[in-house]
């Protein structure tokens, strides 16, 4: 019998083990004693009773699934309501909801980068933006991280349509993109700006309206933003925000919209409830930022190498992938869940613990997290 066509996978598995890069699934129970600094639940809304009840109510009214693509049976009145309120809250003309933030990023990049166009992509962008660049029919040029001058040089080499693609807050280190500088360079060359505000929505801007709003770019004719509903809003799904002409183009051209089943009504209902709660309690955004600042200051005072946060992500550098994995495991043993980022998730080769500064963390929980991480490091 011929060798299995997948035998090559075994060598890749051995290489991962040698490098200490094996990943495993760890299903969590519904009720865990762990203090959560690993999720992206920035505002602490995933288990908020208003949000869970809105999800249940939507499921009872509209069913467990969307039943089809958005263009067939997958668009409900709930989806339309969410799109209207999300666009208004973030300051954009129009919005389009997708089944995930990943799908939203693929849609935005691929539909706005046709043949003959140039896509200028930040070296620190999220995998979903990178994959969008790979699938786009334009030519992609990757430039230095958070560097408007590098973007200017790239745009200067091209005479046709162009878009610049960047996260607003980079998910690994939690640093913010220079949005004002990027927008200025784009306007010099007539290029569009596409930004992924997954880690900015709910945390940055007035009352959590997002990084584009904070930078004065929301609603601009040359700016498109993507967001996820699975972080600050504690739900699931994603959206593209921008001029009405762009959103109409996506409805007609974005493959991850046309050929994907719509977002489940329960997720749409939960996201809409989270948006309305944030409108009533805008102080949650400032609280998330304050917790991040406090975590950074206290961990740094303990001698750890932590990156100064621009939003709600606090990154703590580790000397090696093996050490990062060990730190994360020891934290878990001590009752604290933290993220562990290592290659290839961090292409710069620097492994990290990634901490989420949630708005609902108490002073005692912050004390406990700092104590555990400090003891684990020692």
Buried (B, 14 or more C-beta within 10 A) or exposed (E): EEEEEEEEEEEEEEEEEEEBBEEEEEEEEEEEEBBBBBBBBBBBBBEBEBBBEBBEBBBEEBEEBBBEBBEEEBBBEBBEEBBEBBBEBBBBBBBBBBBBBBBBBBBBBBBBBEEEBBBBBBBBBBEBBBBBBEEBEBBBBBBBBBBBEBBBBBBEEBEEBBBBBBBBBBBBBBBBBBBEBBBBBBEEBEBBBBBBBBBBBBBBBEBBBBBBBBBEBBBBEBBBBBBBBBBBBBBBBBBBBBBEEBBEBBBEBBEBBBEBBBBBBBBBBBBBBBBBBBEEBEEBBBBBBBBBBBBBEBBBEBEBBBBBBBBBBBBBBBEEBBBBBBBBEBBBEBEBBBBBBBBEBBEEEBBBBBBBBBBBBEEEBBEBBBBBBBEBBE
